Amino acid sequence: MEENKMQITLTPEVADGTYANLAIIAHSPSEFVIDFVRTMPGMKEAKVQSRIILTPDNTKKLLHALQENVAKYERVFGEIETNHAANNIPMSFGGGQA
């Protein structure tokens, strides 16, 4: 089984991470495109920080992995509160076309 393990490298530049508070999701029959954006109060423009392009099956795998990890997080730290009234910017505009 050891020969099936993959070594994943995390460079220092990527390890720092990129903050985003908005995701714009578009899709076509062959791919999902997720643009991660950082918005700031009072600003008229926002810059895409990162774009991730996934196949539909990998997008569904990501969805399930996120659901599983949110459930694990909430078991340890409690339910994540989402206050849509305080922040009228959605995390996703979903349903777009790439």
N, C-alpha and C positions, 0 to 999 in steps of 0.2 A: 504494500500500500504506500510505502514511503515515496516511490517513484512517481506517484500521482499528485504529490503536493506541489503547489506553485509558490514560488517566492515572489512576493510583491514588494516593490521598492517605493518608498515615500520620500521624495526629494524635499530638502528644506523649504524651497519656495512653495510647494504644494502643502506642506505640513502646517504652514501658518494659517491656511484656510482663507476663505473669502466670505464676508458677511453679505447676506441678501435678505430682504424682507418682502420680496414680491417674486412670484414665479409666473411666467407667462407660458402656457402650454399650447402647442399647436400639433396637428397630426395630419398624416396622409395615410393611404393604405399600407405604406411600407415602413413608416417611422413616426416616432414621437420626438418633438423638439421642445426642450425645456430651457427657457432663458431665465436665468437668475439675475434679478435686478436689485440694486440698492436705491431706495427712495429716501429723500430727506424732506422734512416739513418745510413748506414754503417754496420749494424748488419747482421750477417749471419743466425741468428735464431730469431724466434718470438714466444712468448708464447700465447697460447689460454687463454684469461682472463675469458671467460664465454661461456658455451654451453647451448643453449635453444633448446628444442625439442617440436615441435608443430604438431598437427594433420593438415591435408591439409585444412580443413574448417577454423580452427583457424588461419592458416597462411594467408588465403585469407582475413579474418577479420582484421588481423594485417596490411596487405597491404593497405586495404581501410582506416583504421584508420590513417596510416602514410600519405597517399595521402591527406586526409582531413586536417590533422594537418599541413602539409607543405603548403597547399593552404592558411590556416588561417595565418600562419606565414608570408607568402609572401604578403598577403594583408596588414599586419601591417608594416613589415620591408623591403619590396621590394624583388625582385627575388633573389633567392639563386644562386650565380654563381658557376659553377663547372668548374674548369680549369684542364682538364685531361692532358694537356701538362706539367704543372708544377709538377704534381704528377702522375707518371706512375703506381702506385699501385692501382688496382681497389678496390672498396668497396666490390665487390662480384665476385666470380668465377662461380657462378650459374651452374645449369645443372648437377651437380655431383650426384652420387648415394650414399645413406647412407648404 
